[in-house]
Amino acid sequence: MANPFSLIVAGVNSNADILARPAVSATTTPYVDLGSFNLTLSGDGNGSTMSFDVIQLKTPSGLPWWRSGGVNDNARVQFFDSRYSAGTPLFLGYVTNISAVMLANGLGTRATVTVASAEGWLGKTIVRRGTGNILATSMVDAFSIGDDTSTDQDIINGLLKKVNALVTDATTQQLLLTTVISGVTRAVFSGTAQTIGKQTFKATTLQSALDQVAEEAAGVFGARYRYWINGDGRLNYGPVTAAPTYANAPAEIVVDPSTTATGSASVTTKILARDLAVTLDHDRIVKGIFVQADTAYARYDNNQTWPTAPTNDPYFRTYDGTYSRNGAGLAARTGALPHEVYSAPKIKGAGDRGVKIGRLARATMTSLGQPVRTVTFSVAGANLAQTSSPDWSYGYTQGYALTALATYTLIKAWLPDQYVKMTAAPVGLSATIMRIASVSMRFETGDTFQVRYDIEADFRRQRLGNLGITGGE
């Protein structure tokens, strides 16, 4: 069976594909044990992960492939699926750990390699003021970007411009490419820009700064925002919007055997998935937040000027209160009202602090104001090289989706950010279209590419406490 996958680790085996099994005589050539390969692709910016074992049957001249200084530090890792692109990887990341043991033959090694996605590099990149325009009174660890009319996209462009000026090594740019400018756009944006005004940051990681922007935008727009790095190293940013009219995953998931269909150019593929399960996480629900005062004077944070009495509780917001002074403006639900406490020392002097508290409330409760629902299931198959008229005897990792009115498209793999239609009334899903948040992929047997996809849908991600606010336990 033709192999659509390849794996490149910078500096290893002259940057050749290490998924390919070498010739029997090539005892010193490192290669991946396919049965050890695991890849999880995330569509929420949580960061994808990868692990695999590399076997080197014989160590050449006493120098294993993984020795320090032999393989690049934090070596770039690229995983390609040729069905989608031969030049842009499906996964981009870097090595975080290599743990090697001797083989039983006493001549070679088995090394377990763990890999983080390129999003992890956002937490390893410092964004700071820099040396320009530092006066005797300057706060060297703080800087501002934008003005009252600035949007979230403007602020992100400014952050990436600053990073580009301060981080100049070419290898880092392979993981986080900030030199690309299309007009004034350094990132790949989706959705409508949201006016969030001037943003002030202390020297921090780029991840923390982006979280601040995403939470501000989520509070203004009333939808979750996320960011991630694509295979080209470009930062992507935008809202998680409502499900579309048509699903675009390879198959619809059903539980009634009489409704299954292999699919065609005129019929949707419908399958019985393995291990279908639904989880409702009630532990993470937050329906009310209290933000501690930054001074002893509550007057700074209410919606009236002295001596008029405030009409809002300056620091408390609920999920169903009126946005923005009293809550997040969400529909009322039954059940208890779990609270959480935040401190907010950095918001003082940053404009109307009450508005920022309202934004935090909506950004938080849009994601966490109800139980977090996760649906998981598995599919498996082989012969992935077939990209038209698949042989269904190999499984259902490909299939036909109704992607538009009377338009059926062959989808070649399960990937994050696809939308899957699920008809499973026993678990509360009735023709429900859900976004795929993550896909875990592994090879089911040692030397053939029989792939299993473990799929998680409708997972909600929200980092808390990045409007200068620290979340309590």
C-alpha positions as CSV (number, residue, x, y, z in Angstrom):
1,M,0.0,0.0,0.0
2,A,1.3,3.4,-0.9
3,N,2.2,5.6,2.1
4,P,0.8,9.1,2.2
5,F,2.7,10.0,5.4
6,S,6.2,11.2,6.1
7,L,8.0,12.5,9.2
8,I,11.0,14.8,9.2
9,V,13.1,15.7,12.2
10,A,15.6,18.5,11.5
11,G,19.1,17.2,11.6
12,V,18.2,13.6,11.7
13,N,19.2,11.2,8.9
14,S,20.0,14.1,6.6
15,N,16.3,15.3,7.0
16,A,15.0,12.2,5.3
17,D,11.6,10.6,6.1
18,I,12.1,8.5,9.2
19,L,8.8,6.7,8.9
20,A,10.3,4.8,5.9
21,R,11.8,1.5,6.9
22,P,15.4,1.4,5.7
23,A,17.0,-1.5,3.8
24,V,18.0,-4.5,5.9
25,S,21.7,-3.7,5.3
26,A,21.3,-0.1,6.5
27,T,21.7,-1.0,10.2
28,T,22.8,2.5,11.3
29,T,19.8,4.3,9.7
30,P,17.3,5.5,12.3
31,Y,13.6,4.8,11.7
32,V,10.3,5.0,13.5
33,D,8.6,1.9,15.0
34,L,5.2,2.5,13.5
35,G,3.4,0.8,16.4
36,S,4.8,3.5,18.8
37,F,3.6,6.5,16.8
38,N,0.9,8.7,18.4
39,L,-0.3,12.1,17.1
40,T,-3.0,14.3,18.6
41,L,-4.0,17.3,16.4
42,S,-5.9,20.0,18.3
43,G,-8.1,22.7,16.8
44,D,-8.5,24.8,19.9
45,G,-5.0,26.1,20.3
46,N,-4.3,23.8,23.2
47,G,-1.3,22.5,21.4
48,S,-1.1,19.2,19.5
49,T,1.3,16.5,20.7
50,M,3.3,13.7,19.2
51,S,5.4,10.8,20.4
52,F,7.2,7.9,18.7
53,D,10.1,5.5,19.2
54,V,13.2,5.8,16.9
55,I,15.2,2.6,16.4
56,Q,18.8,2.5,15.4
57,L,19.9,-1.1,15.2
58,K,23.6,-0.3,15.3
59,T,25.2,2.9,16.7
60,P,27.8,4.1,14.2
61,S,31.2,4.9,15.7
62,G,29.8,5.1,19.1
63,L,27.7,8.2,18.2
64,P,23.9,7.6,18.4
65,W,21.7,9.8,16.3
66,W,20.1,11.5,19.3
67,R,23.4,12.6,21.0
68,S,23.5,16.2,22.2
69,G,24.9,18.4,19.5
70,G,24.0,15.8,16.8
71,V,20.3,16.4,16.6
72,N,19.3,20.1,16.7
73,D,18.3,21.6,20.1
74,N,14.5,21.7,20.1
75,A,14.6,20.2,16.7
76,R,11.8,21.1,14.3
77,V,9.4,18.2,13.6
78,Q,7.2,18.1,10.5
79,F,4.5,15.5,9.8
80,F,3.2,15.4,6.2
81,D,0.1,13.9,4.6
82,S,0.6,14.0,0.9
83,R,-3.1,13.7,0.3
84,Y,-3.3,17.3,1.5
85,S,0.1,18.8,0.7
86,A,3.6,17.7,-0.1
87,G,5.0,21.1,1.0
88,T,3.0,22.2,4.1
89,P,3.0,19.8,7.1
90,L,-0.2,18.7,8.8
91,F,1.7,19.0,12.1
92,L,4.6,21.4,12.9
93,G,6.4,21.2,16.2
94,Y,9.6,20.7,18.1
95,V,11.3,18.0,20.2
96,T,10.8,18.4,23.9
97,N,12.4,15.2,25.2
98,I,14.4,12.2,24.0
99,S,14.8,9.1,26.3
100,A,17.0,6.3,25.0
101,V,17.7,2.7,26.1
102,M,20.0,0.0,24.7
103,L,18.5,-2.6,22.4
104,A,18.7,-6.2,23.4
105,N,21.4,-6.8,20.7
106,G,23.7,-4.5,22.7
107,L,24.6,-2.6,19.5
108,G,21.9,0.0,19.1
109,T,19.2,2.0,20.8
110,R,15.5,2.7,21.0
111,A,14.8,6.3,21.8
112,T,11.3,7.6,22.7
113,V,10.8,11.1,21.3
114,T,8.1,13.5,22.6
115,V,7.1,16.5,20.6
116,A,5.1,19.6,21.3
117,S,3.3,21.6,18.6
118,A,4.5,25.0,17.5
119,E,1.9,26.7,19.7
120,G,4.1,25.7,22.6
121,W,6.7,28.1,21.3
122,L,4.4,31.0,22.0
123,G,5.1,30.3,25.7
124,K,8.9,30.3,25.0
125,T,8.9,33.7,23.2
126,I,9.2,36.9,25.3
127,V,7.5,40.0,24.0
128,R,8.9,43.2,25.7
129,R,9.3,46.9,25.3
130,G,12.8,46.7,23.8
131,T,15.5,49.4,23.9
132,G,13.8,52.0,21.8
133,N,12.6,55.3,23.4
134,I,13.5,54.4,27.0
135,L,13.6,57.5,29.1
136,A,14.8,58.0,32.7
137,T,11.2,57.5,33.8
138,S,10.3,54.7,31.5
139,M,8.9,51.4,32.8
140,V,11.2,49.2,30.9
141,D,9.1,46.1,31.6
142,A,5.8,47.6,30.3
143,F,4.6,48.8,26.9
144,S,1.3,49.7,25.2
145,I,0.0,49.1,21.7
146,G,-2.8,50.9,19.9
147,D,-5.3,53.6,20.8
148,D,-9.0,53.8,21.6
149,T,-10.0,52.7,18.1
150,S,-7.6,49.7,17.9
151,T,-9.0,46.3,17.2
152,D,-7.8,42.9,18.4
153,Q,-6.3,42.3,15.0
154,D,-4.4,45.6,15.2
155,I,-3.0,44.6,18.6
156,I,-1.9,41.2,17.4
157,N,-0.2,42.7,14.4
158,G,1.7,45.0,16.8
159,L,2.7,42.2,19.1
160,L,4.1,40.1,16.1
161,K,5.9,43.2,14.8
162,K,7.6,43.6,18.1
163,V,8.5,40.0,18.3
164,N,9.9,40.1,14.7
165,A,12.1,43.0,15.7
166,L,13.4,41.3,18.9
167,V,13.6,37.6,17.9
168,T,15.8,37.4,14.8
169,D,17.2,33.8,14.7
170,A,16.1,31.9,11.6
171,T,15.4,28.6,13.4
172,T,12.8,30.2,15.7
173,Q,11.2,31.8,12.6
174,Q,10.6,28.3,11.3
175,L,8.4,27.6,14.3
176,L,6.8,31.1,14.5
177,L,7.0,33.0,11.3
178,T,6.5,36.7,12.0
179,T,8.2,38.2,8.9
180,V,5.2,37.5,6.6
181,I,3.2,40.7,6.0
182,S,0.2,40.9,3.7
183,G,-0.6,44.6,3.8
184,V,-0.5,45.2,7.5
185,T,-1.5,41.6,8.4
186,R,1.1,39.5,10.1
187,A,-1.3,36.8,11.2
188,V,-4.0,34.9,9.4
189,F,-7.3,36.3,10.7
190,S,-10.8,35.0,10.5
191,G,-14.0,36.7,11.6
192,T,-14.6,40.4,12.1
193,A,-12.1,42.6,13.9
194,Q,-13.3,43.7,17.4
195,T,-12.6,47.1,18.8
196,I,-10.9,46.5,22.2
197,G,-8.8,49.8,22.5
198,K,-5.3,50.3,23.6
199,Q,-3.7,47.4,25.4
200,T,-1.0,47.6,28.0
201,F,1.3,44.7,28.7
202,K,4.2,44.0,31.1
203,A,7.1,42.0,29.6
204,T,5.5,38.6,29.2
205,T,5.3,35.6,26.9
206,L,3.6,36.0,23.6
207,Q,1.1,33.4,24.7
208,S,0.0,35.4,27.7
209,A,-0.3,38.6,25.6
210,L,-2.4,36.7,23.0
211,D,-4.6,35.4,25.8
212,Q,-5.3,38.9,27.0
213,V,-6.3,40.0,23.5
214,A,-8.5,36.9,22.9
215,E,-10.3,37.4,26.2
216,E,-11.0,41.1,25.5
217,A,-12.4,40.2,22.0
218,A,-14.5,37.4,23.5
219,G,-16.0,39.8,26.0
220,V,-16.9,42.3,23.2
221,F,-18.2,39.8,20.7
222,G,-19.7,37.3,23.0
223,A,-18.0,34.2,21.4
224,R,-14.9,32.2,22.2
225,Y,-11.7,33.2,20.5
226,R,-8.7,30.9,19.8
227,Y,-5.4,31.0,18.1
228,W,-3.0,28.5,16.7
229,I,0.1,28.1,14.4
230,N,-0.5,26.4,11.1
231,G,2.0,24.2,9.2
232,D,3.6,27.2,7.6
233,G,4.4,28.7,11.0
234,R,1.8,31.4,10.6
235,L,-0.2,32.5,13.6
236,N,-4.0,32.0,13.0
237,Y,-6.6,33.9,15.2
238,G,-10.4,34.1,15.1
239,P,-13.7,33.2,16.9
240,V,-15.3,29.8,17.3
241,T,-18.6,30.5,15.6
242,A,-21.9,28.6,15.4
243,A,-22.0,25.3,13.6
244,P,-22.5,25.5,9.8
245,T,-25.6,24.2,7.9
246,Y,-23.5,21.4,6.4
247,A,-21.0,19.1,8.1
248,N,-17.7,18.4,6.3
249,A,-16.2,15.4,8.1
250,P,-15.7,12.2,6.2
251,A,-18.9,10.6,7.6
252,E,-22.0,11.2,9.5
253,I,-22.1,9.2,12.8
254,V,-25.3,7.2,13.3
255,V,-26.4,4.4,15.8
256,D,-29.2,2.8,13.8
257,P,-27.6,0.1,11.6
258,S,-30.4,0.5,9.0
259,T,-29.3,4.0,8.3
260,T,-25.6,3.3,7.4
261,A,-24.4,4.1,3.9
262,T,-21.0,3.8,2.2
263,G,-21.6,7.0,0.4
264,S,-21.0,8.3,-3.1
265,A,-21.0,11.4,-5.2
266,S,-24.8,11.6,-4.4
267,V,-25.1,10.0,-1.0
268,T,-23.5,10.9,2.4
269,T,-21.3,8.3,4.1
270,K,-23.0,7.2,7.4
271,I,-21.2,4.9,9.8
272,L,-21.5,3.3,13.2
273,A,-18.5,4.7,15.1
274,R,-16.6,2.7,17.7
275,D,-16.6,3.8,21.4
276,L,-19.2,6.5,21.1
277,A,-19.4,8.3,24.4
278,V,-20.7,11.6,25.8
279,T,-19.2,13.4,28.9
280,L,-20.7,16.4,30.7
281,D,-18.2,18.2,32.9
282,H,-20.1,20.0,35.6
283,D,-17.0,20.7,37.7
284,R,-15.8,23.5,35.5
285,I,-19.0,25.5,35.5
286,V,-18.7,29.2,36.4
287,K,-21.9,31.2,36.7
288,G,-20.8,34.1,38.8
289,I,-17.4,35.9,39.3
290,F,-16.3,38.4,41.9
291,V,-13.4,40.6,41.0
292,Q,-11.6,42.1,43.9
293,A,-11.1,45.9,44.1
294,D,-7.7,47.3,43.1
295,T,-8.0,50.0,45.7
296,A,-10.2,50.6,48.8
297,Y,-12.6,52.8,46.7
298,A,-15.4,51.0,45.0
299,R,-16.4,54.3,43.3
300,Y,-13.8,53.7,40.7
301,D,-15.6,50.6,39.4
302,N,-19.3,51.5,39.4
303,N,-21.4,53.0,36.6
304,Q,-22.3,56.2,38.4
305,T,-20.2,59.2,39.5
306,W,-20.2,60.5,43.1
307,P,-22.5,61.4,44.8
308,T,-25.0,59.3,42.8
309,A,-25.3,55.8,44.2
310,P,-24.2,53.0,41.9
311,T,-26.9,50.9,40.2
312,N,-24.6,47.9,39.7
313,D,-22.6,45.7,42.1
314,P,-19.1,47.0,41.1
315,Y,-17.4,43.7,41.4
316,F,-19.9,40.8,41.0
317,R,-21.2,39.5,37.7
318,T,-23.5,36.6,36.9
319,Y,-24.0,34.6,33.7
320,D,-27.6,35.8,33.2
321,G,-27.2,39.4,34.4
322,T,-27.4,42.3,31.9
323,Y,-24.1,42.8,30.0
324,S,-21.9,44.4,30.9
325,R,-22.4,46.0,34.3
326,N,-24.3,43.1,35.9
327,G,-23.4,40.0,34.0
328,A,-22.7,38.1,30.8
329,G,-26.1,38.4,29.3
330,L,-26.6,34.6,28.8
331,A,-29.9,32.7,28.9
332,A,-31.0,31.6,32.4
333,R,-30.5,27.9,33.3
334,T,-31.7,25.8,36.3
335,G,-29.3,24.7,39.0
336,A,-26.9,26.1,41.5
337,L,-24.8,29.2,40.9
338,P,-21.1,28.3,41.3
339,H,-18.8,31.3,41.9
340,E,-15.2,32.1,41.4
341,V,-13.0,34.9,42.8
342,Y,-10.5,37.0,40.9
343,S,-7.9,39.6,41.8
344,A,-7.2,42.4,39.4
345,P,-4.2,44.5,40.4
346,K,-3.2,45.3,36.8
347,I,-6.4,46.9,35.6
348,K,-6.2,50.1,37.7
349,G,-5.9,53.1,35.4
350,A,-6.7,51.1,32.2
351,G,-9.8,53.0,31.3
352,D,-13.2,51.9,32.6
353,R,-12.4,49.0,34.8
354,G,-16.1,48.0,35.1
355,V,-16.2,47.4,31.3
356,K,-13.2,45.2,31.5
357,I,-14.8,43.2,34.3
358,G,-17.9,42.8,32.2
359,R,-15.7,41.5,29.3
360,L,-14.0,39.0,31.5
361,A,-17.4,37.8,32.7
362,R,-18.8,37.3,29.2
363,A,-15.5,35.7,28.0
364,T,-15.5,33.3,30.9
365,M,-19.2,32.4,31.0
366,T,-19.7,32.0,27.3
367,S,-17.5,28.9,27.6
368,L,-18.2,27.8,31.2
369,G,-21.7,29.0,32.0
370,Q,-23.1,25.5,31.3
371,P,-21.7,21.9,31.6
372,V,-18.9,21.3,29.1
373,R,-20.0,18.6,26.7
374,T,-17.5,16.3,25.0
375,V,-18.4,13.6,22.5
376,T,-15.7,11.0,21.6
377,F,-15.6,8.2,19.1
378,S,-13.2,6.2,17.0
379,V,-12.9,5.2,13.4
380,A,-10.3,3.1,11.7
381,G,-9.1,1.9,8.2
382,A,-6.3,1.4,5.8
383,N,-5.3,2.0,2.2
384,L,-5.2,5.7,2.7
385,A,-3.7,6.3,-0.7
386,Q,-7.1,6.0,-2.3
387,T,-8.3,9.5,-3.0
388,S,-11.2,8.7,-5.3
389,S,-13.7,5.8,-5.3
390,P,-12.3,4.4,-2.0
391,D,-12.4,0.7,-1.4
392,W,-14.7,0.7,1.7
393,S,-13.4,-2.8,2.8
394,Y,-10.4,-1.0,4.3
395,G,-12.6,1.1,6.7
396,Y,-14.0,4.5,7.0
397,T,-11.2,7.0,7.4
398,Q,-12.5,8.6,4.2
399,G,-16.0,9.3,3.1
400,Y,-18.4,11.5,1.3
401,A,-19.9,14.6,3.0
402,L,-22.8,16.8,2.0
403,T,-20.7,20.1,2.0
404,A,-23.3,22.2,0.2
405,L,-26.8,21.9,-1.3
406,A,-26.8,18.7,-3.4
407,T,-22.9,18.8,-3.4
408,Y,-21.2,15.6,-2.1
409,T,-17.4,15.8,-1.6
410,L,-14.9,13.0,-0.8
411,I,-13.1,14.0,2.4
412,K,-9.8,12.2,2.8
413,A,-9.2,12.3,6.5
414,W,-10.6,13.2,9.9
415,L,-9.1,16.6,11.0
416,P,-9.7,19.2,13.7
417,D,-12.0,22.0,12.8
418,Q,-14.1,19.8,10.6
419,Y,-17.8,19.6,11.5
420,V,-19.4,16.2,12.1
421,K,-23.1,15.4,12.0
422,M,-24.2,13.0,14.7
423,T,-27.6,11.2,15.0
424,A,-27.5,9.3,18.2
425,A,-30.8,9.9,20.1
426,P,-29.9,7.6,23.1
427,V,-27.1,10.1,24.1
428,G,-29.0,13.3,23.3
429,L,-27.7,13.9,19.8
430,S,-30.3,14.3,17.1
431,A,-28.9,15.4,13.8
432,T,-26.5,17.5,15.8
433,I,-23.6,19.2,13.9
434,M,-20.5,19.5,16.2
435,R,-17.0,20.9,15.6
436,I,-14.1,18.4,15.9
437,A,-11.8,19.8,18.5
438,S,-9.0,17.2,18.4
439,V,-8.1,14.1,16.5
440,S,-5.6,11.5,17.8
441,M,-4.0,9.3,15.2
442,R,-2.0,6.1,15.6
443,F,-1.0,3.1,13.4
444,E,-2.8,0.0,14.5
445,T,-0.1,-2.5,13.4
446,G,3.6,-2.4,13.2
447,D,4.6,-2.0,9.6
448,T,1.4,-1.1,7.7
449,F,-0.4,2.2,7.8
450,Q,-3.7,1.0,9.2
451,V,-4.8,4.2,11.0
452,R,-7.1,4.7,13.9
453,Y,-8.6,8.2,14.6
454,D,-9.8,8.9,18.1
455,I,-12.0,12.0,17.8
456,E,-13.2,14.5,20.3
457,A,-16.0,17.0,19.4
458,D,-17.5,20.1,21.0
459,F,-14.7,20.6,23.5
460,R,-14.6,24.1,24.9
461,R,-11.3,25.8,25.7
462,Q,-10.9,28.9,27.8
463,R,-7.9,30.2,29.6
464,L,-8.9,32.5,32.4
465,G,-7.3,35.5,34.0
466,N,-5.5,37.3,31.2
467,L,-7.2,40.7,31.3
468,G,-4.7,41.4,34.0
469,I,-6.9,39.2,36.3
470,T,-5.8,36.2,38.3
471,G,-8.2,33.4,38.8
472,G,-8.8,31.9,42.2
473,E,-9.4,28.3,43.1
